[in-house]
Amino acid sequence: MRRTRTRLFLRAALVAALVAAGALIAVPIGPVPVTLQVLVIAVAVLVLTPAEALLALVAYLAVGAMGAPVFSGGTGGVGVLVGPTGGFLLGFLAGAPAGALVRTALAGAARRPRPWLADVLALLTFIVVTYGMGWAYFAVVTGRTAADAFAVAVAPFVVIDLLKCAAAWAVARAVRAAGLGAD
């Protein structure tokens, strides 16, 4: 039991650190930057248990909320969480464990004919939850209409994030093949 708990905390801490590192590489595209966070979290969705994914994102957001410069572009503090892009950060918190849960639930059945299907549905769950929360939050915080918020905060990123998910899938397959995944 102790070994399992230690492993859970170590894996979650490693992912939280990698998410923070991914946030430092930020390319601004309007009010929402492109970062490597989605890539890192997508890999986590595919290799962590739902509990590990949740713990990793709680740790990441808690450290950032306390002021550590772990959010996009090296920012930190509660102000980022309540700002226009805060919904995407909270979306990570909901989307990562939701995606990991989908993968865990489908992985056993999917191993037979189509093992990739659980991964694809897990990644889509992660993206839909993250975008849904980020889009809604962005619209409310900025006072934009839903359509305008979608055009500014979601549409420019869909293809980019789907490409990141494809890369994450390849990385996760290698991680699992090495025996380092949750399976």
PATIFI-535643 format. One record per residue: chain; y, x, z of N, C-alpha, C in turn. Coordinates in nm, 2 decimals. Atoms other than C-alpha are relative to their C-alpha. Layout:
BEGIN
('A'; (Y; X; Z); (Y; X; Z); (Y; X; Z))
...
***
This chain:
BEGIN
('A'; (-0.12; 0.08; 0.00); (0.00; 0.00; 0.00); (0.13; 0.09; 0.00))
('A'; (-0.11; -0.09; -0.01); (0.24; 0.28; 0.09); (0.03; 0.07; -0.13))
('A'; (-0.01; -0.07; 0.13); (0.17; 0.46; -0.23); (0.06; -0.09; -0.11))
('A'; (-0.05; 0.10; 0.09); (0.23; 0.14; -0.43); (0.15; -0.03; 0.02))
('A'; (-0.14; 0.02; -0.03); (0.56; 0.08; -0.25); (0.09; 0.12; -0.04))
('A'; (-0.07; -0.12; 0.04); (0.67; 0.44; -0.30); (0.02; 0.00; -0.15))
('A'; (-0.01; 0.00; 0.15); (0.59; 0.41; -0.67); (0.10; -0.10; -0.05))
('A'; (-0.09; 0.10; 0.04); (0.78; 0.09; -0.70); (0.15; 0.05; 0.01))
('A'; (-0.14; -0.04; -0.02); (1.10; 0.24; -0.55); (0.03; 0.12; -0.09))
('A'; (-0.03; -0.12; 0.08); (1.07; 0.57; -0.74); (0.02; -0.04; -0.15))
('A'; (-0.02; 0.05; 0.14); (1.03; 0.39; -1.08); (0.13; -0.08; -0.01))
('A'; (-0.12; 0.08; 0.00); (1.31; 0.15; -1.00); (0.12; 0.09; 0.01))
('A'; (-0.11; -0.10; -0.02); (1.54; 0.44; -0.89); (0.02; 0.08; -0.13))
('A'; (-0.01; -0.08; 0.13); (1.46; 0.64; -1.21); (0.06; -0.09; -0.11))
('A'; (-0.06; 0.08; 0.10); (1.54; 0.34; -1.43); (0.15; -0.03; 0.03))
('A'; (-0.14; 0.02; -0.04); (1.86; 0.27; -1.24); (0.09; 0.12; -0.04))
('A'; (-0.07; -0.12; 0.04); (1.97; 0.63; -1.30); (0.01; 0.01; -0.15))
('A'; (0.00; -0.01; 0.15); (1.88; 0.61; -1.67); (0.10; -0.10; -0.06))
('A'; (-0.10; 0.10; 0.05); (2.08; 0.29; -1.71); (0.14; 0.05; 0.02))
('A'; (-0.14; -0.06; -0.02); (2.38; 0.46; -1.55); (0.03; 0.11; -0.10))
('A'; (-0.03; -0.10; 0.10); (2.34; 0.75; -1.78); (0.03; -0.06; -0.14))
('A'; (-0.02; 0.07; 0.13); (2.31; 0.52; -2.08); (0.14; -0.07; -0.01))
('A'; (-0.13; 0.07; 0.00); (2.64; 0.35; -1.97); (0.11; 0.10; -0.03))
('A'; (-0.11; -0.10; 0.02); (2.83; 0.68; -2.00); (0.02; 0.03; -0.15))
('A'; (-0.01; -0.01; 0.14); (2.77; 0.68; -2.37); (0.05; -0.13; -0.05))
('A'; (-0.06; 0.13; 0.03); (3.01; 0.40; -2.47); (0.09; 0.02; -0.13))
('A'; (-0.08; 0.00; 0.12); (3.16; 0.33; -2.81); (0.07; -0.14; 0.00))
('A'; (-0.07; 0.13; -0.01); (3.43; 0.06; -2.78); (0.01; -0.07; -0.14))
('A'; (-0.01; 0.09; 0.12); (3.41; -0.22; -3.03); (0.07; -0.13; 0.06))
('A'; (-0.07; 0.11; -0.06); (3.68; -0.45; -2.91); (-0.01; 0.00; 0.15))
('A'; (0.00; 0.00; -0.14); (3.66; -0.56; -2.55); (-0.14; 0.03; 0.06))
('A'; (0.14; -0.03; -0.04); (3.28; -0.50; -2.53); (-0.05; 0.12; -0.06))
('A'; (0.05; -0.12; 0.06); (3.15; -0.15; -2.58); (-0.15; 0.00; -0.04))
('A'; (0.15; -0.02; 0.03); (2.82; -0.04; -2.74); (-0.04; 0.12; 0.09))
('A'; (0.06; -0.10; -0.08); (2.62; 0.16; -2.49); (-0.15; 0.01; -0.02))
('A'; (0.14; -0.02; 0.01); (2.27; 0.29; -2.45); (-0.08; -0.08; 0.11))
('A'; (0.06; 0.08; -0.10); (2.21; 0.05; -2.16); (-0.11; -0.09; -0.05))
('A'; (0.10; 0.10; 0.05); (2.03; -0.21; -2.37); (-0.13; 0.08; -0.04))
('A'; (0.12; -0.08; 0.03); (1.79; 0.06; -2.50); (-0.08; 0.03; 0.12))
('A'; (0.07; -0.04; -0.13); (1.71; 0.18; -2.15); (-0.07; -0.12; 0.07))
('A'; (0.05; 0.12; -0.06); (1.67; -0.17; -2.01); (-0.11; -0.06; -0.08))
('A'; (0.11; 0.06; 0.08); (1.46; -0.28; -2.30); (-0.13; 0.08; 0.02))
('A'; (0.12; -0.08; -0.03); (1.22; 0.01; -2.24); (-0.06; -0.04; 0.14))
('A'; (0.04; 0.04; -0.13); (1.21; -0.09; -1.87); (-0.07; -0.14; 0.00))
('A'; (0.06; 0.13; 0.01); (1.13; -0.45; -1.96); (-0.15; 0.01; -0.05))
('A'; (0.14; -0.02; 0.06); (0.82; -0.32; -2.15); (-0.09; 0.08; 0.09))
('A'; (0.08; -0.09; -0.08); (0.70; -0.07; -1.89); (0.00; -0.03; 0.15))
('A'; (-0.01; 0.03; -0.14); (0.80; -0.21; -1.55); (-0.06; -0.13; 0.03))
('A'; (0.03; 0.13; -0.05); (0.67; -0.49; -1.34); (0.13; -0.08; 0.01))
('A'; (-0.12; 0.08; -0.03); (0.91; -0.78; -1.29); (0.08; 0.04; 0.13))
('A'; (-0.06; -0.05; -0.13); (0.97; -0.66; -0.93); (0.07; 0.13; -0.02))
('A'; (-0.07; -0.13; 0.03); (1.05; -0.31; -1.05); (0.12; -0.01; -0.08))
('A'; (-0.11; 0.02; 0.09); (1.28; -0.43; -1.32); (0.12; -0.06; 0.09))
('A'; (-0.10; 0.06; -0.08); (1.47; -0.65; -1.07); (0.06; 0.10; 0.10))
('A'; (-0.05; -0.10; -0.09); (1.49; -0.37; -0.81); (0.09; 0.10; -0.07))
('A'; (-0.08; -0.10; 0.07); (1.62; -0.12; -1.07); (0.14; -0.06; -0.03))
('A'; (-0.13; 0.05; 0.03); (1.90; -0.35; -1.18); (0.08; -0.04; 0.12))
('A'; (-0.07; 0.02; -0.12); (1.99; -0.45; -0.83); (0.06; 0.13; 0.05))
('A'; (-0.05; -0.13; -0.04); (2.02; -0.09; -0.74); (0.11; 0.05; -0.08))
('A'; (-0.10; -0.04; 0.10); (2.22; -0.01; -1.05); (0.13; -0.07; 0.03))
('A'; (-0.12; 0.08; -0.02); (2.47; -0.29; -0.99); (0.06; 0.02; 0.13))
('A'; (-0.06; -0.02; -0.13); (2.50; -0.23; -0.62); (0.07; 0.13; 0.01))
('A'; (-0.07; -0.13; 0.01); (2.59; 0.14; -0.68); (0.13; -0.01; -0.07))
('A'; (-0.13; 0.02; 0.07); (2.84; 0.04; -0.94); (0.10; -0.09; 0.07))
('A'; (-0.09; 0.09; -0.07); (2.99; -0.24; -0.73); (0.06; 0.08; 0.12))
('A'; (-0.06; -0.08; -0.11); (3.04; 0.02; -0.45); (0.10; 0.10; -0.05))
('A'; (-0.10; -0.09; 0.06); (3.26; 0.22; -0.69); (-0.05; 0.12; -0.07))
('A'; (0.05; -0.12; 0.08); (3.03; 0.48; -0.84); (0.03; -0.03; -0.15))
('A'; (-0.04; 0.02; 0.14); (3.13; 0.54; -1.20); (-0.13; -0.01; -0.09))
('A'; (0.13; 0.02; 0.07); (2.80; 0.40; -1.35); (0.01; -0.11; -0.10))
('A'; (-0.01; 0.10; 0.10); (2.93; 0.12; -1.57); (0.06; 0.06; -0.13))
('A'; (-0.04; -0.05; 0.13); (3.03; 0.16; -1.93); (0.13; 0.09; 0.00))
('A'; (-0.12; -0.09; 0.00); (3.27; 0.45; -1.99); (0.03; 0.07; 0.13))
('A'; (-0.03; -0.06; -0.13); (3.23; 0.58; -1.64); (0.08; -0.07; 0.10))
('A'; (-0.08; 0.08; -0.10); (3.39; 0.29; -1.46); (-0.09; -0.05; 0.11))
('A'; (0.08; 0.06; -0.12); (3.28; 0.13; -1.13); (0.09; -0.09; 0.08))
('A'; (-0.07; 0.09; -0.09); (3.38; -0.12; -0.87); (-0.03; -0.14; -0.03))
('A'; (0.02; 0.14; 0.01); (3.36; -0.49; -0.82); (0.08; -0.06; -0.11))
('A'; (-0.08; 0.05; 0.10); (3.64; -0.54; -1.06); (-0.06; 0.00; -0.14))
('A'; (0.08; 0.00; 0.13); (3.41; -0.45; -1.35); (-0.09; -0.12; 0.00))
('A'; (0.10; 0.12; 0.00); (3.16; -0.72; -1.24); (0.07; -0.13; -0.01))
('A'; (-0.07; 0.12; 0.02); (3.43; -0.98; -1.23); (0.09; 0.00; -0.12))
('A'; (-0.08; -0.01; 0.12); (3.60; -0.86; -1.55); (-0.08; -0.06; -0.12))
('A'; (0.06; 0.07; 0.11); (3.52; -0.98; -1.90); (-0.14; 0.04; -0.04))
('A'; (0.14; -0.04; 0.04); (3.20; -0.77; -1.95); (-0.10; -0.02; 0.12))
('A'; (0.09; 0.01; -0.12); (3.06; -0.85; -1.60); (-0.11; -0.09; -0.02))
('A'; (0.11; 0.09; 0.03); (2.85; -1.13; -1.74); (-0.12; 0.07; -0.07))
('A'; (0.10; -0.08; 0.07); (2.66; -0.88; -1.95); (-0.08; 0.08; 0.11))
('A'; (0.06; -0.08; -0.11); (2.59; -0.67; -1.64); (-0.09; -0.09; 0.08))
('A'; (0.08; 0.10; -0.07); (2.47; -0.98; -1.45); (-0.11; -0.05; -0.09))
('A'; (0.10; 0.03; 0.09); (2.28; -1.07; -1.76); (-0.12; 0.10; 0.00))
('A'; (0.10; -0.11; -0.02); (2.09; -0.74; -1.73); (-0.09; -0.03; 0.12))
('A'; (0.07; 0.03; -0.13); (2.00; -0.84; -1.37); (-0.10; -0.12; -0.02))
('A'; (0.09; 0.11; 0.03); (1.85; -1.17; -1.49); (-0.10; 0.02; -0.11))
('A'; (0.08; -0.02; 0.12); (1.72; -1.06; -1.83); (-0.11; 0.09; 0.01))
('A'; (0.11; -0.11; -0.02); (1.52; -0.75; -1.73); (-0.12; -0.06; 0.07))
('A'; (0.12; 0.05; -0.06); (1.29; -0.92; -1.48); (-0.06; -0.12; -0.08))
('A'; (0.05; 0.11; 0.08); (1.27; -1.23; -1.70); (-0.09; 0.05; -0.11))
('A'; (0.07; -0.06; 0.11); (1.16; -1.02; -1.99); (-0.13; 0.06; 0.04))
('A'; (0.13; -0.06; -0.06); (0.91; -0.82; -1.78); (-0.10; -0.11; 0.04))
('A'; (0.09; 0.11; -0.04); (0.77; -1.15; -1.64); (-0.07; -0.06; -0.13))
('A'; (0.06; 0.05; 0.13); (0.72; -1.28; -2.00); (-0.11; 0.09; -0.05))
('A'; (0.10; -0.10; 0.05); (0.54; -0.96; -2.10); (-0.12; 0.00; 0.09))
('A'; (0.11; 0.00; -0.10); (0.33; -0.96; -1.78); (-0.09; -0.13; -0.02))
('A'; (0.08; 0.13; 0.01); (0.23; -1.33; -1.83); (-0.08; 0.00; -0.13))
('A'; (0.07; 0.01; 0.13); (0.14; -1.28; -2.20); (-0.09; 0.12; -0.03))
('A'; (0.07; -0.13; 0.03); (0.00; -0.92; -2.19); (-0.15; -0.02; 0.00))
('A'; (0.14; 0.01; -0.01); (-0.35; -1.02; -2.09); (-0.06; -0.07; -0.12))
('A'; (0.05; 0.08; 0.11); (-0.39; -1.28; -2.36); (0.03; 0.07; -0.13))
('A'; (-0.05; -0.06; 0.12); (-0.20; -1.08; -2.62); (-0.08; 0.13; -0.04))
('A'; (0.07; -0.13; 0.03); (-0.42; -0.77; -2.59); (-0.11; -0.02; -0.11))
('A'; (0.11; 0.02; 0.10); (-0.69; -0.93; -2.80); (0.05; 0.00; -0.14))
('A'; (-0.04; 0.00; 0.14); (-0.54; -1.03; -3.14); (0.13; 0.07; -0.03))
('A'; (-0.14; -0.05; 0.03); (-0.17; -0.93; -3.12); (0.07; 0.05; 0.13))
('A'; (-0.06; -0.05; -0.12); (-0.07; -0.70; -2.84); (0.15; 0.01; -0.01))
('A'; (-0.14; -0.01; 0.02); (0.28; -0.66; -2.99); (0.08; -0.13; 0.03))
('A'; (-0.07; 0.13; -0.02); (0.36; -1.03; -2.95); (0.06; -0.01; 0.14))
('A'; (-0.05; 0.00; -0.14); (0.40; -1.00; -2.57); (0.13; 0.08; 0.01))
('A'; (-0.11; -0.09; -0.01); (0.64; -0.71; -2.62); (0.12; -0.07; -0.07))
('A'; (-0.11; 0.07; 0.08); (0.85; -0.90; -2.89); (0.06; -0.11; 0.08))
('A'; (-0.05; 0.11; -0.07); (0.87; -1.21; -2.68); (0.08; 0.04; 0.13))
('A'; (-0.07; -0.05; -0.12); (0.97; -1.01; -2.37); (0.14; 0.05; -0.04))
('A'; (-0.13; -0.05; 0.04); (1.24; -0.83; -2.56); (0.10; -0.11; -0.04))
('A'; (-0.08; 0.11; 0.04); (1.37; -1.15; -2.71); (0.05; -0.08; 0.13))
('A'; (-0.04; 0.07; -0.13); (1.38; -1.31; -2.36); (0.11; 0.08; 0.06))
('A'; (-0.11; -0.09; -0.06); (1.58; -1.01; -2.23); (0.13; -0.02; -0.07))
('A'; (-0.12; 0.01; 0.08); (1.83; -1.03; -2.51); (0.06; -0.13; 0.01))
('A'; (-0.05; 0.14; -0.01); (1.87; -1.41; -2.50); (0.07; -0.02; 0.13))
('A'; (-0.05; 0.02; -0.14); (1.92; -1.41; -2.12); (0.13; 0.08; 0.01))
('A'; (-0.12; -0.08; -0.02); (2.16; -1.12; -2.13); (0.12; -0.05; -0.08))
('A'; (-0.10; 0.05; 0.08); (2.36; -1.24; -2.42); (0.06; -0.14; 0.04))
('A'; (-0.04; 0.13; -0.04); (2.37; -1.60; -2.29); (0.09; 0.01; 0.12))
('A'; (-0.08; -0.01; -0.12); (2.51; -1.50; -1.95); (0.13; 0.08; -0.04))
('A'; (-0.12; -0.08; 0.03); (2.75; -1.24; -2.10); (0.10; -0.08; -0.08))
('A'; (-0.08; 0.08; 0.09); (2.88; -1.48; -2.37); (0.07; -0.11; 0.08))
('A'; (-0.06; 0.10; -0.08); (2.94; -1.76; -2.12); (0.11; 0.05; 0.10))
('A'; (-0.09; -0.06; -0.10); (3.10; -1.54; -1.86); (0.13; 0.06; -0.07))
('A'; (-0.11; -0.05; 0.07); (3.32; -1.37; -2.12); (0.09; -0.11; -0.04))
('A'; (-0.08; 0.12; 0.04); (3.44; -1.71; -2.25); (0.08; -0.05; 0.12))
('A'; (-0.07; 0.05; -0.12); (3.53; -1.82; -1.90); (0.11; 0.09; 0.05))
('A'; (-0.10; -0.10; -0.06); (3.70; -1.50; -1.78); (0.12; 0.02; -0.09))
('A'; (-0.11; -0.03; 0.10); (3.90; -1.45; -2.10); (0.07; -0.13; -0.04))
('A'; (-0.06; 0.12; 0.04); (3.98; -1.82; -2.15); (-0.02; -0.03; -0.15))
('A'; (0.03; 0.02; 0.14); (3.84; -1.81; -2.51); (-0.09; -0.12; -0.02))
('A'; (0.10; 0.11; 0.03); (3.65; -2.09; -2.68); (-0.14; 0.07; -0.01))
('A'; (0.14; -0.05; 0.01); (3.27; -2.05; -2.70); (-0.01; 0.07; -0.13))
('A'; (0.02; -0.06; 0.13); (3.29; -1.98; -3.07); (0.08; 0.13; -0.01))
('A'; (-0.08; -0.12; 0.00); (3.57; -1.72; -3.03); (-0.07; 0.11; 0.08))
('A'; (0.07; -0.10; -0.09); (3.38; -1.55; -2.74); (-0.12; 0.05; -0.07))
('A'; (0.12; -0.04; 0.07); (3.06; -1.54; -2.95); (0.04; 0.10; -0.11))
('A'; (-0.04; -0.09; 0.11); (3.25; -1.38; -3.24); (0.04; 0.13; 0.05))
('A'; (-0.05; -0.13; -0.05); (3.40; -1.11; -3.02); (-0.10; 0.07; 0.08))
('A'; (0.08; -0.07; -0.10); (3.14; -1.04; -2.76); (-0.15; 0.00; -0.03))
('A'; (0.15; 0.00; 0.03); (2.80; -1.12; -2.92); (-0.03; 0.04; -0.14))
('A'; (0.04; -0.02; 0.14); (2.80; -1.13; -3.30); (0.00; 0.15; -0.05))
('A'; (0.00; -0.14; 0.04); (2.90; -0.76; -3.35); (-0.11; 0.08; 0.05))
('A'; (0.10; -0.09; -0.07); (2.62; -0.64; -3.13); (-0.14; -0.04; -0.03))
('A'; (0.13; 0.05; 0.01); (2.32; -0.85; -3.23); (-0.09; 0.10; -0.08))
('A'; (0.08; -0.09; 0.08); (2.19; -0.62; -3.51); (-0.02; 0.14; 0.07))
('A'; (0.01; -0.13; -0.08); (2.27; -0.30; -3.30); (-0.10; -0.01; 0.11))
('A'; (0.09; 0.01; -0.11); (2.08; -0.43; -3.00); (-0.14; -0.03; -0.04))
('A'; (0.14; 0.02; 0.06); (1.78; -0.55; -3.21); (-0.05; 0.13; -0.04))
('A'; (0.05; -0.13; 0.04); (1.76; -0.20; -3.35); (-0.03; 0.08; 0.13))
('A'; (0.03; -0.07; -0.13); (1.78; -0.06; -2.99); (-0.14; -0.05; 0.06))
('A'; (0.13; 0.06; -0.05); (1.49; -0.30; -2.90); (-0.11; 0.06; -0.08))
('A'; (0.10; -0.06; 0.08); (1.29; -0.17; -3.19); (-0.03; 0.15; 0.05))
('A'; (0.02; -0.14; -0.05); (1.34; 0.19; -3.07); (-0.06; 0.00; 0.14))
('A'; (0.06; 0.01; -0.13); (1.26; 0.08; -2.71); (-0.15; -0.03; -0.01))
('A'; (0.14; 0.03; 0.02); (0.94; -0.07; -2.83); (-0.09; 0.12; -0.03))
('A'; (0.07; -0.12; 0.03); (0.83; 0.26; -2.98); (-0.01; 0.09; 0.12))
('A'; (0.00; -0.08; -0.12); (0.93; 0.45; -2.67); (-0.10; -0.06; 0.11))
('A'; (0.09; 0.06; -0.10); (0.75; 0.20; -2.44); (-0.15; 0.02; -0.04))
('A'; (0.14; -0.02; 0.05); (0.43; 0.23; -2.65); (-0.04; 0.14; 0.04))
('A'; (0.03; -0.13; -0.04); (0.44; 0.60; -2.59); (-0.01; 0.02; 0.15))
('A'; (0.00; 0.00; -0.15); (0.51; 0.56; -2.22); (-0.13; -0.06; 0.05))
('A'; (0.13; 0.06; -0.04); (0.22; 0.32; -2.18); (-0.12; 0.08; -0.04))
('A'; (0.11; -0.08; 0.05); (-0.01; 0.54; -2.39); (-0.02; 0.12; 0.09))
('A'; (0.00; -0.11; -0.09); (0.07; 0.82; -2.15); (-0.05; -0.04; 0.14))
('A'; (0.04; 0.05; -0.13); (-0.04; 0.60; -1.86); (0.11; -0.02; 0.10))
('A'; (-0.12; 0.01; -0.10); (0.31; 0.56; -1.71); (0.05; -0.14; 0.01))
('A'; (-0.05; 0.14; -0.01); (0.36; 0.19; -1.77); (-0.06; -0.08; 0.12))
('A'; (0.05; 0.09; -0.11); (0.30; -0.10; -1.53); (-0.14; -0.05; -0.02))
('A'; (0.14; 0.05; 0.03); (-0.03; -0.19; -1.71); (-0.10; 0.07; 0.08))
***
